[in-house]
Amino acid sequence: MDKLSFILGMITAFSECAAAGCKRMALSPPLKDADYEITAQTACEIIQKHGLVWYHERNEDMPREKRFHWLVIAARQETIDQYLALRRQGLSPAVSLAPFSDLLSYRPEQGVHTGYDAYREFFPLSGEAQAE
């Protein structure tokens, strides 16, 4: 499978989850600059066709060499606003998903092992983003 199909397939699946109410919010796969440029328009069309809203997260608080984009996908703007409020507090899903677990509809009592664990090599270690 090619990378573009994989990225758009994940965005479609997460959009379906958010549209069905299974997740309050979802994050697209981490996207390097080139990946974002070639997928952004189609990804946003997919999200919009599901009746959802999105926010383009640029992760500008990360070191430039480790920075990536993602799309925050939600059914309601208020969910995006709650995400942004956490971000304004200096929290980042790239550092820890825990503060975002309610928005992502994760259940910490069941243990959080997410699809993002597969992308951990993209993320700085806890606190690394602030240290550099």
C-alpha positions in Angstrom: 0.0 0.0 0.0 1.3 3.4 -0.8 1.8 6.1 1.9 -1.0 8.4 0.5 -3.6 5.6 0.7 -2.5 4.7 4.2 -2.8 8.3 5.5 -6.1 9.0 3.8 -7.4 5.6 4.9 -6.6 6.4 8.5 -8.2 9.8 8.2 -11.3 8.2 6.8 -11.5 5.6 9.6 -11.0 8.2 12.3 -13.6 10.4 10.7 -16.1 7.5 10.7 -15.4 7.0 14.4 -15.9 10.7 15.2 -19.0 10.9 13.0 -20.5 7.8 14.7 -19.9 9.2 18.2 -17.3 6.5 19.1 -14.6 9.1 19.6 -15.1 12.7 20.6 -11.8 13.7 18.8 -9.2 12.0 16.7 -5.8 12.9 15.4 -4.6 12.1 11.9 -1.3 10.2 11.6 1.7 12.5 12.1 2.5 14.1 8.8 5.9 15.5 7.7 5.7 18.7 5.6 5.7 16.9 2.3 3.0 14.4 3.4 0.8 17.2 4.7 1.1 19.1 1.4 0.0 16.2 -0.7 -2.8 15.0 1.5 -4.3 18.1 3.2 -6.9 19.0 0.6 -8.2 15.5 0.2 -8.0 14.8 3.9 -10.1 17.9 4.7 -12.6 17.0 2.0 -13.0 13.5 3.7 -13.5 15.1 7.1 -16.0 17.6 5.8 -18.0 14.9 3.9 -18.4 13.2 7.3 -20.0 16.4 8.7 -17.0 17.1 11.0 -14.7 20.0 11.8 -10.9 20.0 11.9 -8.0 22.0 13.1 -4.6 22.0 11.4 -2.0 21.4 14.2 1.4 22.6 13.2 3.1 21.6 16.4 5.2 24.8 16.3 6.3 24.1 19.9 8.4 21.1 18.8 12.0 21.4 17.6 12.0 22.1 13.9 13.8 18.9 13.0 11.2 16.8 14.8 8.2 18.8 13.9 5.2 17.3 12.1 1.6 18.3 11.3 -1.6 16.5 12.1 -5.3 17.2 11.7 -7.4 17.3 14.8 -10.8 15.8 13.8 -14.0 16.3 15.8 -17.8 16.4 15.5 -18.1 19.7 17.3 -16.1 22.9 17.4 -16.3 23.0 21.2 -14.2 19.8 21.2 -11.5 21.5 19.1 -11.8 24.5 21.5 -11.1 22.2 24.5 -8.1 20.8 22.7 -6.8 24.3 22.0 -7.3 25.2 25.6 -5.1 22.3 26.7 -2.5 23.3 24.1 -2.5 26.9 25.5 -1.6 25.4 28.9 1.6 24.0 27.3 0.3 20.4 26.9 1.0 18.5 23.7 -0.3 15.1 22.6 3.2 14.7 21.0 4.6 14.6 24.5 1.8 12.8 26.4 -1.6 11.7 25.4 -2.8 11.5 29.0 -4.1 15.1 29.3 -6.1 14.5 26.1 -7.5 11.1 26.9 -11.1 12.3 27.6 -11.1 14.2 24.3 -9.7 11.1 22.5 -12.2 8.9 24.2 -9.5 6.7 25.7 -10.1 4.8 29.0 -7.0 5.1 31.2 -8.4 2.4 33.6 -8.2 -0.1 30.8 -4.7 1.0 29.8 -4.0 3.3 26.9 -2.2 1.6 24.0 -3.0 3.6 21.0 -2.2 3.7 17.3 0.1 6.6 18.2 2.4 4.1 19.9 3.3 2.9 16.4 4.4 6.4 15.6 6.4 7.0 18.8 9.7 7.5 16.9 8.2 10.7 15.6 7.5 12.1 19.1 10.0 13.6 21.4 10.4 12.0 24.8 8.4 13.5 27.6 9.8 17.0 28.2 12.2 16.9 25.3 10.1 19.4 23.2 10.5 22.0 26.0 14.1 21.3 26.6 15.4 21.9 23.1 
